[in-house]
Amino acid sequence: MESKAFSLNTKDIVNLGKNALLVGIGAAVAYVGQNVSHIDLGAASAFIVPVITIALDAIIKWTKDNTKA
């Protein structure tokens, strides 16, 4: 953050919004990840559960900063 102590500028507020979005995505991913094994879809469960797991993994990788400094 580039603002002085006890003040926020526009860039700080944008960064806080991005962090809030990432926290929300993380919470949603954690909720789905905890409950994906309890889904009963009959014979389709053997196909759908791995697809959901791969999608969750893709979301986690997408939200991380993968650039090297």
DARAFEN-V681005 format. One record per pair of residues at least 24 apart in sequence whose C-alpha atoms are under 7 Angstrom apart, sorted by the first residue. I is the first residue (numbers start at 1). J is the second residue. Records with the same first field share a line. If there is no record, write none. Layout:
I=J ; J
//
This chain:
22=63
29=56
//
